[in-house]
Amino acid sequence: MNTRNAYKIRARKAAASRASAPTGRHATAPVGLGISPSAAATPDTDTPAALFPHPACSTLPSQSCRHPLTDGNANARLAHCEEFVKGKFDAIEPTLKTIAGLPYTNEFAERAQQVARQALEFDLPEQLLNDAWVVGPDMKALYAHCAFAALKASAAKFVDDLNRQVETVQDTRNFFLDCGFHAVDISPCADGRLKGLTRYILRLPLSSFTRRKAYAGALFDVETDVHHWEETELRRFREGVPTTADAGTRYLKIAVYHTSSSAPSEQGCAAHGSNENKAIQAAMERLTQFREAIENAFCCGASTDILLIGVDTDTDAIKVHVPDGNGDISQHRFIDNAELYKETLALSEDQARIKIYDTIISPNVKSPGWGSGQGEPHEGMRRLIANLLINNMSQIEYVGDLYGGRYPDIGHAERYISVGDGFEEVQMRNVAYYAHLHTLEEGVADMDVGIKIFTGLNAKRGLPIPVAIHYRYDARVPGSRERSIAKAERVRDAINARYDDLVAKGLLHCHLSVQDRPTGSPIETVGEDA
Ligand SMILES: [Zn+2]
């Protein structure tokens, strides 16, 4: 299949629908990619696009711009992947409605199975269908089963995508090394809207990062990261991997915060009360603490670099806080990629590249004096930043083509709650709400917020809240798998006890799975309520 053409058709259809739609709430809803009813129901699109001109392309939402440095083929592949994953979830409700309308005759189970296979490409549990003649089919249990099946199909799709990226991963690692980084450790906020960060927003292969872990508000644990740094450096000393200990390469730590340009005080980072300043300050503080911890404990030569990136979750455009010659970052010294996209739009490919490199040397300084730094970042850092900015320009265009420049679901439209380690392979925006926890007690605040969000998205409409409890284990460690299963069961029991009113009404279903540590390992279901 020619995915690029399919993408163009979808993008054209989306543009045509926008042009003919009346201005208002759903004026930017695309035709090309199905948006779930739950997404459309989220009351956060009261901000007409006209009030907020697109920061990168002035002809949006009606028409996309074409930048000389963007990659249309990659956009087509990613659109195909997004359509597959969101389509899997969005097909559930209409399919179950069809099944609910079937007569409960002797052929009910068989016909329901046929409908499911055709529309969803998986089977429904026989038991649930066979019991339907008593009081009708248990649609809540069927819904939960379908949501978990869609999740597994999506994870398999991403694993397949990862396996195809093996060479790109090596290329990217070599590129990091060429830039002088022997390890790149990234900590974004755990918000579901940043879940497409590596694959979509930064366009880097997931496994090219040495470490990646999301934390609420990007508030990563400094001690844990120092420990990761020690492991990395020990490996260089003992094995010379990926560079020998005497090579002058560095360890790069990146933190990623987020904001919402159309509703900055409501749809920003929940962990920082949607306050952009607080989000930036908090991330900068952790980065600086990390660097100082290593300098204090390991003295000279233990060089680390830090980098801060912001994402506008409405448009996916990034801001890069450019370090100065000393490696220091400032809240006020950054490059806004939406602006840079606009400034370089009419240039040739070469001119655009030159302009990007020039901007990195003299980034926009918001307040004179405040953001000025001591000299330019080192050459490797400049190359890395240029690469990130250029990659992100493709994503700005992607959101322009498929969504008129701004996602219609600027708020919550997640499909399931992910508890535990999360499905790191599923790299897509707004598919899951994350509650990283090993015991319910430690993550109870996150979990309560998730349940509240899903009460609005699902339970109010009589649909159950799918909770996917997932833990990774290390097959090299004896007993690790069994301990992970026991942990998943413990967390499930605690969740069922805390939200027993929802469970009693059939409005909360848990699915338990475990997975070996290496990225792309198979996901093993070890328990399902339905
Ligand atoms: Zn956040």
Boltz pocket constraint, residues with backbone or C-beta under 6 A from the ligand:
constraints:
  - pocket:
      binder: B
      contacts: [[A, 189], [A, 190], [A, 191], [A, 215], [A, 216], [A, 217], [A, 218], [A, 258], [A, 268], [A, 269], [A, 270], [A, 271]]
      max_distance: 6.0
